[in-house]
Amino acid sequence: MLAIRLDPEIEKRLEALAKKTGRTKTFYAREAILTHLEDLEDIYLAEERLNRPAKSYSAGEVKRELGL
């Protein structure tokens, strides 16, 4: 269960869309979250990675490690 507060203008727009399409406001809220959740997760992971950079290897080190 999730409860969110929306700006009155956004609430009005969401309600109008729901009425025009016969869908619920919950349907559109769920769709918006699902659409953007992956992007938000990617941003979080990228920021986390930038804060903890991994060791980098030169081409020579990789070749040596792989026996090439």
PyMOL Python script that loads the backbone (N, CA, C, O; Angstrom):
from pymol import cmd

cmd.read_pdbstr("""\
ATOM      1  N   MET A   1       0.845  -1.176   0.000  1.00  0.00           N
ATOM      2  CA  MET A   1       0.000   0.000   0.000  1.00  0.00           C
ATOM      3  C   MET A   1       0.888   1.235   0.000  1.00  0.00           C
ATOM      4  O   MET A   1       1.904   1.286   0.693  1.00  0.00           O
ATOM      5  N   LEU A   2       0.500   2.207  -0.768  1.00  0.00           N
ATOM      6  CA  LEU A   2       1.270   3.442  -0.902  1.00  0.00           C
ATOM      7  C   LEU A   2       0.301   4.613  -0.952  1.00  0.00           C
ATOM      8  O   LEU A   2      -0.692   4.582  -1.679  1.00  0.00           O
ATOM      9  N   ALA A   3       0.595   5.628  -0.184  1.00  0.00           N
ATOM     10  CA  ALA A   3      -0.212   6.853  -0.230  1.00  0.00           C
ATOM     11  C   ALA A   3       0.718   7.993  -0.630  1.00  0.00           C
ATOM     12  O   ALA A   3       1.803   8.146  -0.068  1.00  0.00           O
ATOM     13  N   ILE A   4       0.290   8.785  -1.599  1.00  0.00           N
ATOM     14  CA  ILE A   4       1.113   9.923  -2.024  1.00  0.00           C
ATOM     15  C   ILE A   4       0.254  11.189  -2.053  1.00  0.00           C
ATOM     16  O   ILE A   4      -0.952  11.144  -2.295  1.00  0.00           O
ATOM     17  N   ARG A   5       0.909  12.299  -1.801  1.00  0.00           N
ATOM     18  CA  ARG A   5       0.238  13.598  -1.892  1.00  0.00           C
ATOM     19  C   ARG A   5       0.672  14.234  -3.219  1.00  0.00           C
ATOM     20  O   ARG A   5       1.854  14.276  -3.561  1.00  0.00           O
ATOM     21  N   LEU A   6      -0.308  14.715  -3.931  1.00  0.00           N
ATOM     22  CA  LEU A   6      -0.029  15.370  -5.209  1.00  0.00           C
ATOM     23  C   LEU A   6      -0.447  16.818  -5.141  1.00  0.00           C
ATOM     24  O   LEU A   6      -1.381  17.177  -4.425  1.00  0.00           O
ATOM     25  N   ASP A   7       0.248  17.645  -5.889  1.00  0.00           N
ATOM     26  CA  ASP A   7      -0.141  19.030  -6.070  1.00  0.00           C
ATOM     27  C   ASP A   7      -1.571  19.013  -6.620  1.00  0.00           C
ATOM     28  O   ASP A   7      -1.888  18.173  -7.462  1.00  0.00           O
ATOM     29  N   PRO A   8      -2.436  19.916  -6.166  1.00  0.00           N
ATOM     30  CA  PRO A   8      -3.828  19.913  -6.632  1.00  0.00           C
ATOM     31  C   PRO A   8      -3.973  19.944  -8.159  1.00  0.00           C
ATOM     32  O   PRO A   8      -4.877  19.311  -8.705  1.00  0.00           O
ATOM     33  N   GLU A   9      -3.098  20.668  -8.841  1.00  0.00           N
ATOM     34  CA  GLU A   9      -3.170  20.731 -10.308  1.00  0.00           C
ATOM     35  C   GLU A   9      -2.869  19.368 -10.926  1.00  0.00           C
ATOM     36  O   GLU A   9      -3.537  18.955 -11.874  1.00  0.00           O
ATOM     37  N   ILE A  10      -1.875  18.675 -10.398  1.00  0.00           N
ATOM     38  CA  ILE A  10      -1.539  17.341 -10.907  1.00  0.00           C
ATOM     39  C   ILE A  10      -2.675  16.369 -10.613  1.00  0.00           C
ATOM     40  O   ILE A  10      -3.032  15.543 -11.454  1.00  0.00           O
ATOM     41  N   GLU A  11      -3.234  16.474  -9.423  1.00  0.00           N
ATOM     42  CA  GLU A  11      -4.367  15.622  -9.048  1.00  0.00           C
ATOM     43  C   GLU A  11      -5.534  15.823 -10.020  1.00  0.00           C
ATOM     44  O   GLU A  11      -6.181  14.863 -10.440  1.00  0.00           O
ATOM     45  N   LYS A  12      -5.788  17.090 -10.368  1.00  0.00           N
ATOM     46  CA  LYS A  12      -6.875  17.413 -11.287  1.00  0.00           C
ATOM     47  C   LYS A  12      -6.596  16.821 -12.672  1.00  0.00           C
ATOM     48  O   LYS A  12      -7.492  16.255 -13.299  1.00  0.00           O
ATOM     49  N   ARG A  13      -5.372  16.952 -13.139  1.00  0.00           N
ATOM     50  CA  ARG A  13      -5.002  16.399 -14.450  1.00  0.00           C
ATOM     51  C   ARG A  13      -5.135  14.878 -14.461  1.00  0.00           C
ATOM     52  O   ARG A  13      -5.638  14.291 -15.419  1.00  0.00           O
ATOM     53  N   LEU A  14      -4.674  14.256 -13.381  1.00  0.00           N
ATOM     54  CA  LEU A  14      -4.748  12.803 -13.278  1.00  0.00           C
ATOM     55  C   LEU A  14      -6.201  12.333 -13.258  1.00  0.00           C
ATOM     56  O   LEU A  14      -6.555  11.354 -13.914  1.00  0.00           O
ATOM     57  N   GLU A  15      -7.026  13.031 -12.508  1.00  0.00           N
ATOM     58  CA  GLU A  15      -8.443  12.682 -12.438  1.00  0.00           C
ATOM     59  C   GLU A  15      -9.121  12.844 -13.802  1.00  0.00           C
ATOM     60  O   GLU A  15      -9.929  12.006 -14.200  1.00  0.00           O
ATOM     61  N   ALA A  16      -8.790  13.923 -14.513  1.00  0.00           N
ATOM     62  CA  ALA A  16      -9.377  14.155 -15.843  1.00  0.00           C
ATOM     63  C   ALA A  16      -8.962  13.041 -16.808  1.00  0.00           C
ATOM     64  O   ALA A  16      -9.785  12.542 -17.575  1.00  0.00           O
ATOM     65  N   LEU A  17      -7.692  12.657 -16.767  1.00  0.00           N
ATOM     66  CA  LEU A  17      -7.213  11.580 -17.638  1.00  0.00           C
ATOM     67  C   LEU A  17      -7.937  10.278 -17.321  1.00  0.00           C
ATOM     68  O   LEU A  17      -8.355   9.553 -18.223  1.00  0.00           O
ATOM     69  N   ALA A  18      -8.078   9.995 -16.047  1.00  0.00           N
ATOM     70  CA  ALA A  18      -8.754   8.759 -15.640  1.00  0.00           C
ATOM     71  C   ALA A  18     -10.202   8.748 -16.139  1.00  0.00           C
ATOM     72  O   ALA A  18     -10.681   7.732 -16.643  1.00  0.00           O
ATOM     73  N   LYS A  19     -10.885   9.870 -15.997  1.00  0.00           N
ATOM     74  CA  LYS A  19     -12.283   9.938 -16.457  1.00  0.00           C
ATOM     75  C   LYS A  19     -12.386   9.787 -17.972  1.00  0.00           C
ATOM     76  O   LYS A  19     -13.271   9.091 -18.468  1.00  0.00           O
ATOM     77  N   LYS A  20     -11.485  10.437 -18.708  1.00  0.00           N
ATOM     78  CA  LYS A  20     -11.525  10.374 -20.173  1.00  0.00           C
ATOM     79  C   LYS A  20     -11.254   8.972 -20.694  1.00  0.00           C
ATOM     80  O   LYS A  20     -11.797   8.575 -21.725  1.00  0.00           O
ATOM     81  N   THR A  21     -10.436   8.239 -20.004  1.00  0.00           N
ATOM     82  CA  THR A  21     -10.007   6.930 -20.516  1.00  0.00           C
ATOM     83  C   THR A  21     -10.688   5.745 -19.851  1.00  0.00           C
ATOM     84  O   THR A  21     -10.552   4.613 -20.313  1.00  0.00           O
ATOM     85  N   GLY A  22     -11.419   5.992 -18.774  1.00  0.00           N
ATOM     86  CA  GLY A  22     -12.079   4.899 -18.072  1.00  0.00           C
ATOM     87  C   GLY A  22     -11.118   4.080 -17.207  1.00  0.00           C
ATOM     88  O   GLY A  22     -11.478   3.007 -16.723  1.00  0.00           O
ATOM     89  N   ARG A  23      -9.928   4.572 -17.019  1.00  0.00           N
ATOM     90  CA  ARG A  23      -8.944   3.916 -16.147  1.00  0.00           C
ATOM     91  C   ARG A  23      -8.993   4.587 -14.783  1.00  0.00           C
ATOM     92  O   ARG A  23      -9.619   5.634 -14.619  1.00  0.00           O
ATOM     93  N   THR A  24      -8.329   3.980 -13.808  1.00  0.00           N
ATOM     94  CA  THR A  24      -8.281   4.580 -12.477  1.00  0.00           C
ATOM     95  C   THR A  24      -7.040   5.455 -12.327  1.00  0.00           C
ATOM     96  O   THR A  24      -6.067   5.323 -13.070  1.00  0.00           O
ATOM     97  N   LYS A  25      -7.102   6.345 -11.351  1.00  0.00           N
ATOM     98  CA  LYS A  25      -5.921   7.150 -11.033  1.00  0.00           C
ATOM     99  C   LYS A  25      -4.797   6.233 -10.581  1.00  0.00           C
ATOM    100  O   LYS A  25      -3.630   6.480 -10.887  1.00  0.00           O
ATOM    101  N   THR A  26      -5.138   5.182  -9.858  1.00  0.00           N
ATOM    102  CA  THR A  26      -4.140   4.214  -9.390  1.00  0.00           C
ATOM    103  C   THR A  26      -3.431   3.560 -10.565  1.00  0.00           C
ATOM    104  O   THR A  26      -2.220   3.347 -10.515  1.00  0.00           O
ATOM    105  N   PHE A  27      -4.167   3.239 -11.619  1.00  0.00           N
ATOM    106  CA  PHE A  27      -3.564   2.639 -12.807  1.00  0.00           C
ATOM    107  C   PHE A  27      -2.469   3.548 -13.353  1.00  0.00           C
ATOM    108  O   PHE A  27      -1.361   3.092 -13.636  1.00  0.00           O
ATOM    109  N   TYR A  28      -2.782   4.840 -13.501  1.00  0.00           N
ATOM    110  CA  TYR A  28      -1.805   5.763 -14.072  1.00  0.00           C
ATOM    111  C   TYR A  28      -0.638   6.034 -13.132  1.00  0.00           C
ATOM    112  O   TYR A  28       0.491   6.212 -13.588  1.00  0.00           O
ATOM    113  N   ALA A  29      -0.891   6.066 -11.841  1.00  0.00           N
ATOM    114  CA  ALA A  29       0.207   6.237 -10.882  1.00  0.00           C
ATOM    115  C   ALA A  29       1.142   5.034 -10.960  1.00  0.00           C
ATOM    116  O   ALA A  29       2.363   5.195 -10.957  1.00  0.00           O
ATOM    117  N   ARG A  30       0.574   3.830 -11.030  1.00  0.00           N
ATOM    118  CA  ARG A  30       1.384   2.614 -11.140  1.00  0.00           C
ATOM    119  C   ARG A  30       2.188   2.619 -12.431  1.00  0.00           C
ATOM    120  O   ARG A  30       3.372   2.283 -12.423  1.00  0.00           O
ATOM    121  N   GLU A  31       1.561   2.997 -13.539  1.00  0.00           N
ATOM    122  CA  GLU A  31       2.252   3.051 -14.827  1.00  0.00           C
ATOM    123  C   GLU A  31       3.419   4.040 -14.790  1.00  0.00           C
ATOM    124  O   GLU A  31       4.498   3.753 -15.308  1.00  0.00           O
ATOM    125  N   ALA A  32       3.199   5.194 -14.183  1.00  0.00           N
ATOM    126  CA  ALA A  32       4.256   6.200 -14.104  1.00  0.00           C
ATOM    127  C   ALA A  32       5.432   5.675 -13.289  1.00  0.00           C
ATOM    128  O   ALA A  32       6.589   5.862 -13.667  1.00  0.00           O
ATOM    129  N   ILE A  33       5.135   5.022 -12.179  1.00  0.00           N
ATOM    130  CA  ILE A  33       6.203   4.481 -11.341  1.00  0.00           C
ATOM    131  C   ILE A  33       6.967   3.394 -12.095  1.00  0.00           C
ATOM    132  O   ILE A  33       8.197   3.407 -12.117  1.00  0.00           O
ATOM    133  N   LEU A  34       6.267   2.474 -12.699  1.00  0.00           N
ATOM    134  CA  LEU A  34       6.934   1.388 -13.423  1.00  0.00           C
ATOM    135  C   LEU A  34       7.769   1.908 -14.582  1.00  0.00           C
ATOM    136  O   LEU A  34       8.854   1.392 -14.851  1.00  0.00           O
ATOM    137  N   THR A  35       7.271   2.921 -15.264  1.00  0.00           N
ATOM    138  CA  THR A  35       7.984   3.485 -16.404  1.00  0.00           C
ATOM    139  C   THR A  35       9.314   4.101 -15.976  1.00  0.00           C
ATOM    140  O   THR A  35      10.308   3.996 -16.695  1.00  0.00           O
ATOM    141  N   HIS A  36       9.335   4.733 -14.825  1.00  0.00           N
ATOM    142  CA  HIS A  36      10.527   5.466 -14.408  1.00  0.00           C
ATOM    143  C   HIS A  36      11.386   4.750 -13.373  1.00  0.00           C
ATOM    144  O   HIS A  36      12.504   5.186 -13.095  1.00  0.00           O
ATOM    145  N   LEU A  37      10.891   3.676 -12.806  1.00  0.00           N
ATOM    146  CA  LEU A  37      11.626   2.989 -11.746  1.00  0.00           C
ATOM    147  C   LEU A  37      12.986   2.474 -12.228  1.00  0.00           C
ATOM    148  O   LEU A  37      13.991   2.631 -11.534  1.00  0.00           O
ATOM    149  N   GLU A  38      13.017   1.871 -13.394  1.00  0.00           N
ATOM    150  CA  GLU A  38      14.283   1.343 -13.909  1.00  0.00           C
ATOM    151  C   GLU A  38      15.305   2.463 -14.124  1.00  0.00           C
ATOM    152  O   GLU A  38      16.484   2.307 -13.805  1.00  0.00           O
ATOM    153  N   ASP A  39      14.845   3.583 -14.663  1.00  0.00           N
ATOM    154  CA  ASP A  39      15.750   4.720 -14.858  1.00  0.00           C
ATOM    155  C   ASP A  39      16.289   5.225 -13.517  1.00  0.00           C
ATOM    156  O   ASP A  39      17.477   5.522 -13.395  1.00  0.00           O
ATOM    157  N   LEU A  40      15.423   5.319 -12.529  1.00  0.00           N
ATOM    158  CA  LEU A  40      15.848   5.786 -11.211  1.00  0.00           C
ATOM    159  C   LEU A  40      16.846   4.819 -10.577  1.00  0.00           C
ATOM    160  O   LEU A  40      17.813   5.245  -9.947  1.00  0.00           O
ATOM    161  N   GLU A  41      16.610   3.519 -10.744  1.00  0.00           N
ATOM    162  CA  GLU A  41      17.553   2.520 -10.227  1.00  0.00           C
ATOM    163  C   GLU A  41      18.903   2.651 -10.917  1.00  0.00           C
ATOM    164  O   GLU A  41      19.943   2.570 -10.264  1.00  0.00           O
ATOM    165  N   ASP A  42      18.896   2.853 -12.238  1.00  0.00           N
ATOM    166  CA  ASP A  42      20.145   3.015 -12.986  1.00  0.00           C
ATOM    167  C   ASP A  42      20.910   4.252 -12.519  1.00  0.00           C
ATOM    168  O   ASP A  42      22.131   4.212 -12.373  1.00  0.00           O
ATOM    169  N   ILE A  43      20.196   5.340 -12.288  1.00  0.00           N
ATOM    170  CA  ILE A  43      20.845   6.563 -11.808  1.00  0.00           C
ATOM    171  C   ILE A  43      21.478   6.321 -10.453  1.00  0.00           C
ATOM    172  O   ILE A  43      22.619   6.718 -10.219  1.00  0.00           O
ATOM    173  N   TYR A  44      20.751   5.678  -9.563  1.00  0.00           N
ATOM    174  CA  TYR A  44      21.272   5.394  -8.225  1.00  0.00           C
ATOM    175  C   TYR A  44      22.536   4.542  -8.318  1.00  0.00           C
ATOM    176  O   TYR A  44      23.532   4.834  -7.657  1.00  0.00           O
ATOM    177  N   LEU A  45      22.498   3.493  -9.136  1.00  0.00           N
ATOM    178  CA  LEU A  45      23.662   2.612  -9.271  1.00  0.00           C
ATOM    179  C   LEU A  45      24.853   3.352  -9.871  1.00  0.00           C
ATOM    180  O   LEU A  45      25.991   3.139  -9.451  1.00  0.00           O
ATOM    181  N   ALA A  46      24.601   4.217 -10.847  1.00  0.00           N
ATOM    182  CA  ALA A  46      25.681   4.989 -11.461  1.00  0.00           C
ATOM    183  C   ALA A  46      26.307   5.944 -10.450  1.00  0.00           C
ATOM    184  O   ALA A  46      27.530   6.067 -10.382  1.00  0.00           O
ATOM    185  N   GLU A  47      25.475   6.615  -9.671  1.00  0.00           N
ATOM    186  CA  GLU A  47      26.003   7.526  -8.654  1.00  0.00           C
ATOM    187  C   GLU A  47      26.799   6.765  -7.596  1.00  0.00           C
ATOM    188  O   GLU A  47      27.851   7.220  -7.147  1.00  0.00           O
ATOM    189  N   GLU A  48      26.289   5.617  -7.212  1.00  0.00           N
ATOM    190  CA  GLU A  48      26.984   4.785  -6.228  1.00  0.00           C
ATOM    191  C   GLU A  48      28.345   4.351  -6.770  1.00  0.00           C
ATOM    192  O   GLU A  48      29.341   4.361  -6.046  1.00  0.00           O
ATOM    193  N   ARG A  49      28.380   3.974  -8.036  1.00  0.00           N
ATOM    194  CA  ARG A  49      29.615   3.533  -8.670  1.00  0.00           C
ATOM    195  C   ARG A  49      30.622   4.681  -8.761  1.00  0.00           C
ATOM    196  O   ARG A  49      31.817   4.473  -8.555  1.00  0.00           O
ATOM    197  N   LEU A  50      30.148   5.878  -9.065  1.00  0.00           N
ATOM    198  CA  LEU A  50      31.033   7.035  -9.130  1.00  0.00           C
ATOM    199  C   LEU A  50      31.657   7.342  -7.774  1.00  0.00           C
ATOM    200  O   LEU A  50      32.789   7.818  -7.700  1.00  0.00           O
ATOM    201  N   ASN A  51      30.934   7.076  -6.728  1.00  0.00           N
ATOM    202  CA  ASN A  51      31.442   7.325  -5.381  1.00  0.00           C
ATOM    203  C   ASN A  51      32.410   6.234  -4.915  1.00  0.00           C
ATOM    204  O   ASN A  51      33.185   6.443  -3.981  1.00  0.00           O
ATOM    205  N   ARG A  52      32.361   5.068  -5.573  1.00  0.00           N
ATOM    206  CA  ARG A  52      33.265   3.972  -5.233  1.00  0.00           C
ATOM    207  C   ARG A  52      33.836   3.391  -6.528  1.00  0.00           C
ATOM    208  O   ARG A  52      33.454   2.293  -6.933  1.00  0.00           O
ATOM    209  N   PRO A  53      34.742   4.113  -7.176  1.00  0.00           N
ATOM    210  CA  PRO A  53      35.266   3.629  -8.461  1.00  0.00           C
ATOM    211  C   PRO A  53      36.026   2.312  -8.302  1.00  0.00           C
ATOM    212  O   PRO A  53      36.694   2.081  -7.294  1.00  0.00           O
ATOM    213  N   ALA A  54      35.911   1.475  -9.298  1.00  0.00           N
ATOM    214  CA  ALA A  54      36.601   0.189  -9.305  1.00  0.00           C
ATOM    215  C   ALA A  54      38.021   0.364  -9.838  1.00  0.00           C
ATOM    216  O   ALA A  54      38.336   1.360 -10.489  1.00  0.00           O
ATOM    217  N   LYS A  55      38.857  -0.606  -9.555  1.00  0.00           N
ATOM    218  CA  LYS A  55      40.216  -0.588 -10.079  1.00  0.00           C
ATOM    219  C   LYS A  55      40.150  -0.737 -11.587  1.00  0.00           C
ATOM    220  O   LYS A  55      39.357  -1.527 -12.101  1.00  0.00           O
ATOM    221  N   SER A  56      40.970   0.007 -12.294  1.00  0.00           N
ATOM    222  CA  SER A  56      41.027  -0.127 -13.744  1.00  0.00           C
ATOM    223  C   SER A  56      42.308  -0.876 -14.118  1.00  0.00           C
ATOM    224  O   SER A  56      43.299  -0.847 -13.389  1.00  0.00           O
ATOM    225  N   TYR A  57      42.262  -1.533 -15.249  1.00  0.00           N
ATOM    226  CA  TYR A  57      43.383  -2.347 -15.718  1.00  0.00           C
ATOM    227  C   TYR A  57      43.804  -1.873 -17.101  1.00  0.00           C
ATOM    228  O   TYR A  57      42.968  -1.494 -17.921  1.00  0.00           O
ATOM    229  N   SER A  58      45.090  -1.899 -17.349  1.00  0.00           N
ATOM    230  CA  SER A  58      45.586  -1.543 -18.675  1.00  0.00           C
ATOM    231  C   SER A  58      45.372  -2.734 -19.602  1.00  0.00           C
ATOM    232  O   SER A  58      45.136  -3.854 -19.150  1.00  0.00           O
ATOM    233  N   ALA A  59      45.458  -2.476 -20.900  1.00  0.00           N
ATOM    234  CA  ALA A  59      45.322  -3.558 -21.876  1.00  0.00           C
ATOM    235  C   ALA A  59      46.408  -4.605 -21.659  1.00  0.00           C
ATOM    236  O   ALA A  59      46.153  -5.804 -21.777  1.00  0.00           O
ATOM    237  N   GLY A  60      47.605  -4.157 -21.343  1.00  0.00           N
ATOM    238  CA  GLY A  60      48.706  -5.092 -21.084  1.00  0.00           C
ATOM    239  C   GLY A  60      48.436  -5.988 -19.893  1.00  0.00           C
ATOM    240  O   GLY A  60      48.732  -7.182 -19.933  1.00  0.00           O
ATOM    241  N   GLU A  61      47.873  -5.419 -18.824  1.00  0.00           N
ATOM    242  CA  GLU A  61      47.554  -6.223 -17.642  1.00  0.00           C
ATOM    243  C   GLU A  61      46.490  -7.264 -17.954  1.00  0.00           C
ATOM    244  O   GLU A  61      46.575  -8.400 -17.489  1.00  0.00           O
ATOM    245  N   VAL A  62      45.488  -6.880 -18.741  1.00  0.00           N
ATOM    246  CA  VAL A  62      44.419  -7.815 -19.115  1.00  0.00           C
ATOM    247  C   VAL A  62      44.993  -8.935 -19.969  1.00  0.00           C
ATOM    248  O   VAL A  62      44.695 -10.106 -19.736  1.00  0.00           O
ATOM    249  N   LYS A  63      45.816  -8.587 -20.959  1.00  0.00           N
ATOM    250  CA  LYS A  63      46.426  -9.605 -21.813  1.00  0.00           C
ATOM    251  C   LYS A  63      47.279 -10.571 -21.003  1.00  0.00           C
ATOM    252  O   LYS A  63      47.217 -11.784 -21.204  1.00  0.00           O
ATOM    253  N   ARG A  64      48.061 -10.037 -20.104  1.00  0.00           N
ATOM    254  CA  ARG A  64      48.910 -10.868 -19.255  1.00  0.00           C
ATOM    255  C   ARG A  64      48.057 -11.814 -18.396  1.00  0.00           C
ATOM    256  O   ARG A  64      48.349 -13.006 -18.292  1.00  0.00           O
ATOM    257  N   GLU A  65      47.027 -11.276 -17.800  1.00  0.00           N
ATOM    258  CA  GLU A  65      46.137 -12.067 -16.928  1.00  0.00           C
ATOM    259  C   GLU A  65      45.448 -13.179 -17.722  1.00  0.00           C
ATOM    260  O   GLU A  65      45.233 -14.274 -17.201  1.00  0.00           O
ATOM    261  N   LEU A  66      45.105 -12.900 -18.973  1.00  0.00           N
ATOM    262  CA  LEU A  66      44.416 -13.871 -19.807  1.00  0.00           C
ATOM    263  C   LEU A  66      45.380 -14.784 -20.581  1.00  0.00           C
ATOM    264  O   LEU A  66      44.955 -15.705 -21.278  1.00  0.00           O
ATOM    265  N   GLY A  67      46.666 -14.512 -20.446  1.00  0.00           N
ATOM    266  CA  GLY A  67      47.647 -15.317 -21.139  1.00  0.00           C
ATOM    267  C   GLY A  67      47.694 -15.090 -22.640  1.00  0.00           C
ATOM    268  O   GLY A  67      47.994 -16.011 -23.399  1.00  0.00           O
ATOM    269  N   LEU A  68      47.409 -13.904 -23.061  1.00  0.00           N
ATOM    270  CA  LEU A  68      47.401 -13.598 -24.515  1.00  0.00           C
ATOM    271  C   LEU A  68      48.715 -12.982 -24.956  1.00  0.00           C
ATOM    272  O   LEU A  68      48.884 -12.664 -26.133  1.00  0.00           O
TER     273      LEU A  68
END
""", "prot")
cmd.dss("prot")
cmd.show_as("cartoon", "prot")
cmd.util.cbc("prot")
cmd.orient("prot")
